[in-house]
Amino acid sequence: MINLSAKPFCLSEAQCQWVTDTLAGLTDREKAGQLFCLMGGDYGAEEIQTLVTDYCIGGILYRPEPAEAIRQHFAPLDEAAKIPLLKAANLEEGGSGGISDGTFFGWPMAPSATDDLGVMEKFATVCAVEGRSAGINWTFSPVADLDLNYRNPIINVRSCSSDTEKVMAKCSQYVKTLQSCGVAACAKHYPGDGVDFRDQHLHPTYNSLSAADWYASYGAIYQQLIEDGLMSIMVGHIVQPNVAMDINPSLTFADCLPGSLSKELLTGVLREKFGFNGVITTDATIMSGFTQAMPRKEAIPTAVMAGCDMLVFTTGFYEDYQYILDALDSGMLTRQRLDEAVTRILALKAKVAFQPPTGEMLPQAKEWQRECADKCVTLVKNNQDCLPVTPEKYPLIRLYTFGNDNTVDGSMTAIAEEYLQAAGFQTERFDIDKEEMHGTADLPAGRLSLYLANCEHASN
């Protein structure tokens, strides 16, 4: 029996009754539809309406468009839906993760680097308010991963830190602030990205920490967020063999499955060991980390039986939907497990899905973003005692640019030149055709080499 009046839902008696009555009124086919969160842009307006009315899908995500366009996508679906939709977005870097006219506040490492929980609170507020302006009620954030491997192509600046305590504190502040503003948080990517150098979009990846180290780091972060009332968790296609084999000693290494398919990691750890009572969702099931683990007709019901309540995106909705119904008929998916999943989905909807879009933006957002940008500047090392940099000490600064020179405000190099020249420096840009290649003895003593790097890791 799921206690819906307890964390994280904390539903009222009337809300609990709505969940009970709604579940009782659903057919098996409608329950199956509730398990799916689809990518809205993959379907035309007429088809997505049919998916809402005839298949009773549970959630939908649109890639960022102007807030008014997102509201127009949602409006006819709201009117047609038998049960309110979970309207998802990736509000992990600001309102721009949900609406294209929202604020790009900064990747999570930026507000975290300020070491100011007040900035993290403002960051989460911008995410929630700007998301809700378009009707978004569920965000696949925070990124609760640790940046432990600089070669990892997924995490990097999307993580708050490589330090467990910092990730815990910053994500905790984000979750509590965001959910107090009426948007459900979904922390990702359990059991934890940031260890492997490979990409779960392309194949299953590994969190290879020992069980003890995992419980002291990633595990501790999730335990804290669960205590904070985190409403949902997104599970990556990431294998954690040491924890899985700790839960189930009969497993061999070869038996261990990605988190999204692992009963040990989902039911054994999240539900039973950590006491998580909220919604568990897969990461995108179109990713090869999921599709390569087993045949899809097995993987879809296996994910639900392992402990996932929702399935994010599909390689083909009608096919995946039928896999659920077939598994229900064969007994591969039990009716009890289906009802548990739908109960938690309905509870999440009772909490956040009855709110209309506010249409309201946050006037302070740009001011707060600038505060974050100023405070997050970080001195990594100063081995040559270069600081402070003054025109008297270094009258000439040579600029070297790596990565993408384009920013939202124009050329990174041009902005730096303008700033430095206004401060009294002379500047020049590195020219590989003119650079001296004959040692360093004759380099000008009063010239500083300044490297501007905008080289973000990226998946795929």
N, C-alpha and C positions, 0 to 999 in steps of 0.2 A: 504494500500500500504506500503510495507516494504522498508525503505530507506537504501539501501545497501552501499551507499557512506558515511553514518554516522557511528558512533561507533556501534558495535566494529569492523565491517568488514572494513570500510574505503576503499571500492573497487574503482578502477579506472573505467573510462567509459568503457574501453574494457572489464574489468572483469565483470561489471554489465551486459553488453551485452551478455557475455558468459553465465551467469546465466539465463538470460531471454530466450536465444535461446535454451539452454539445457533443461530447464523446458518444453518449448513448444514442444520439440522433444520426450518427454517421454510418454509412454503409462501409463495407470493407474496401470498396473501390475509392471512396472518399478519404478513408483513413490512409490508404496507400498514397494518394495524391498529396496529403499533408506532409509527407516525408521529404518532398522535393522543394529545393530553392533553385529557381531557374535564372539564367541570364536573359533578361528581357529583350536585349538587342538581337538575340538569335531568332526572334519570331516577329511576324507582322502583327499589327494591332488587332486584327480579327482573330488570328490564331491564339494570341496570348489571352484574349478574352475567353475563348473557348476553353483554354487550359484552366482558367480560373473558375469558370462556371461548370463545365462538364467533368473536369478531372480534379477540381478542388485542390490545386497546388497550394503549398503552404507558404512559400516566400518567393521573392523576386528581387533581382539586383539589376539596375541599369548603370552602365558606365557613365562617368560624369558628363553631364550636359548642363546648360543653364537651368537654374532652379525652376523657372517657369515651365520649361520643357519637361522636367522630371515630374512636376505637379500634374501636367497634362497627361503624361503617361499613366499616372496612378489614378486619376479621377474616375475614368470609366470602370476601372478594375475594382475600385472601392465600392462603386455603386452596384456592380454585378456580383461581388463575392458573397458567398454564403457565410464565410468566416473571414474576419479581417486578415489581411496579409502581413507577414513580416516583410518589411521593405529594407533591404540590406544595402550596405555600402562599405567601402574600405576607408573609413575616416581616420587613417593612421598618421597622416601628415597635416591635417587641418580640414576645414570644410571643403577644400578643393578635391578631396578624395571622394566626395559624393556629388558635388555640383561644380561645374567648370567656372562659375563666377564666385566661388567661395575663396577663402583665404588659404594660400599655401603658407602655413605657419612655420614649417620646418620638419625634416625627418625627425623621428623620436630622439635621436642622439643629440639634437640641438637643444630642445628644452631640458633634457636631462643634464647636458653639460653646463647649464647655468648653476647647478647645485642649489636650485631655489624651487621648493615645492609650490610656491605661489605662482611661478611661471608655468609649471606643469598643470596647475589648476586652471589657469587662463587658457592654456592649450586645449585641455579637455572641454572647457566651456565653449570655445570657438567651434570645435568639432561637433558638439551636440546641438548648439543653437543653429548653426548654419545647416547642419543635416536636417534638423526638424523643420526648418523653413520650407523644405521641399517635401516633407512627409516621411523622411527616413527615420526608422525607429530601431534599427539594429545595425551595429557596426562590427566588422571583422577586425577588431582591434581591442586592446593594445597588443603590440608585438612583445611577447613576454620572453623572448629568446635572449641568450647570452652571446655576445660577439667574441667567441673564443678562438676562431680561426679566421685570420684575415683573408684567406683564400676562399672562404665561403661565398658563393655567388648570390645568396638570398638575403642575408641579414645585414651585416655591416652597419651603415647609418640608420637602418630601420630598427635596430636594437637601441635600448637606452644606454647600455654599457656592457663591459665584460665582467663587471663586478656584481655578484649576486645581490648584495644588500642594496645597491643602487637601483638595479632593475626592480627589485621587490618594492622599494619605497616609491619609485616614480610610477610604476604600473598600478600600484595600490591607489595612489592619489588620482590617477587618470580614471580608474574604474569607479571609484566612489563619486567623483565629480560628474562624470559622464552620466551615470545612472541616476544621480539626483536630478539631472536635467531631463530625464524621461527617455533616454536612449539606452537600450540594452547593450552591454559590452560583450564581446566574444574574444577572449584571449587566445593567441596563437603563437607558435605552431607546436602544440603538445605532441610528443614528449620532449620536444626541444630541438630547434634548428640552431646552427651556428657552430657545430662541431666538425661536421664533414666538409670537405672541399668540393663536393659534388652537388648536383641540383635535382631536387625531387620532382621537378617538372619533367625531367628526362628519364629517371629511373628511381627506384627506392634508394633512400640515403640512410645513413647510420648516425645515431647518437651513441658513441662508443665509450662513454664514461662508465666507470664501475658503478654498481648499484649504490654503494655508499656515497660516492661522489655525486651521483645523480640526485639522490634524495636530499643531499645537502645543498644542492644548487637549484636545478630546474624544479625538482620536487618541492623544495621549500618555497619557491616563488608561487607555484600553483596552490599550495596549501594556504599561503597568506591571502591570495586573491579569493579563494573559496571562502575563507573566514570573513573577507570584506563584503561578501554577497555577490560575487561575480555570477552573472546570470547564464553565461554560456561559454563553452570552450570549443575551439576549432582544432581538430586533430590532423596533423600532417602525415604524409606517407613516409614516415621516418621510423626505422627499426631501432628499438632500444633492447638489444638481446639480453644484457646483463640484468636489467630490471624484470623483463618478462620471465627469464629463467629463475630469478629470485622468487617471483610469485608462484611459478609453476616449475618446480625442479625436474619434472619429467620431460620438459622441452629440451631439444637439442638446438644448437645454433641454427641449423638448417630449417628448423620448424618455426623460427621466429618470424612474425609477420610485421609489416608496417603498422604504425600506431592506429591508423584508420581501420584496420582489419583485426586488431589484436584484442581478444577478450581479456588477456592478462593485463594489458595496459589500461584498457577502458573500464571494464567491470571490476577487475582485480584491484587496480590502483585508484582510479578516479572515484568510482562508486563506493567500493568497500573499504579501502584503506584511508582515502581522503574524505569520504563522506559527501562527495559532490552530488547535489540534488537537482542541478540545472540541466540545460539542454547541451548535449554533445553533438557537434556536427563535423562532418568530414571537411577537409580542404577539397578543392575542386577535384571531382572524380574523373575529369578529362586528363588529368596529369598522369604521366607514364609511371610515376611511383605507385599509383593505384592500379592502373590498367595492366601492368606487367606482373602483378603479384599472383593472379589466378584468373581463370576465364571469367568474363564479366558477369555472366549469368549466375555465377557463384559469388563473385565479389560483392555485388549489390546487396543481396540478402545477408551475406556474411558480415558486412559492415554493421548492419542493423542488429543482428544477433550478438555481435561482439560488444555493442553498447552505444553505437551512434544512433541518434534520434533523427537527424536530418542528413540529406545527401545534397551536396552543393554542386550544381551544374551537371550536365549529362552529355555523353557522346551522342545520345539519341533518346529523347524523353520517352517516347511511346515504347521503345524496346526495354528501357530500364524499369518503367512502370509495370510492364508485363512480367518482368523478372520478379518483382515483388509479389504480384498476384500469384504467379506460378509457385513461388516458394511458400506462400501461405497455403496453397492447395496441397502441396507435397509434404508440408510439415517442416521443411527446412527453416522457415520463419514461423515462429509460434504466434498465436493470437495474443497471448499474454504480453510478449515482447512488443508487438505492434501497438497494443493499447498503452503500454508504458511510454513508448516514444511519442505517440500522439498526445497523451495526457500532458507531457512536459512541453510539447510545442504549444498546446492550447494555453497552458499556464503562462508561458512567455508572452503569448498574444494578449491574455487578460491583463498583463502588466503594462504592455507598451503599445499595443496595436490599435487601440480605440481612439488614439489622439489624431486630430486632423492636422494637416500642415499649418504651421504658424504664419508663413510668409514673411517672417521677421528676421532681419540680419542683425549683426552685432556691431554697433558703431565703433566700439573700442578695438575691434579685431586688428586693424593695421597698427595701431599704437602698441598693442601687446606683442604683435609679431616683431616689431622693431626693438622692443625691450628685450625679447628673447635673443634676437640677432646680436645685440650689443653684449649681453651677458654671457653668451655661449662661447665667445672667442676663448680658445684654450691654448696656453703655452705648454707644448709637449716637452721640449728640452731647450736648454740655452748653454750648450757646452762651450761655445767660443765667446761667451759674455758679450754678445752682440747688442744686447738691450741696455739702455734705451737707444732707439734709432733716431738720430737727429741730423739735420742738414750740416751741422758743424762736423760731426763725426763721419758721416757718409754723404757728401754732397751729390754723388751720382749713384742712382739705383738702376741696375740692369734687370729687366723683367723677363722671366722665362715662363711660358705658359704651357701647361700640360692638360690634356683632356678637352672638355667642351668649353670653349670660350664664351658661348652664348648663355646668358642668364635672363631671368624675367625682366631685368632692367637694362639689358643690352650687353655689350662686350665686357667681360670681366677685366680684360687687360686695359681697355680704355677707361673704365671706371677707376681702376687702381692708379693709372697715370694721372688722371684728373685730380684725384685725392692727394697724391704725393706731390704734384707740382704746386697745388694750393698750399701745401705745408712747407714749401720752400726747397724741395728737392729737384734736381735735374733727373730726367729719366731717359732711358733708351731701351729698345726692345732687342732681345737676342736674335741674331741673324746667323744661322748655321753656316752660311757661305762666307761670313767675315770673321767668325770666331777663331781666335788664336788656338793653335793645336801644338804649341811648343813649350809645354811646361807651365809652371805657375810663378816662377821667380819674378817675372816682369809685369804681373798683374797690378793694376793701380791699387794702391793701399787704401784710397778713400772711396772705392767703389764697392757697393753691396750688391750681391746677387740675390734677388728675391724670386722665389719659385711660387707661381700661382697654379694650384692643382685642383681640377674639378673632374675627378676620375671615379665615378660611382660604379660599384659592382652591379651587375644586372643578371637576372636569370635567363635561361635559354641561350 
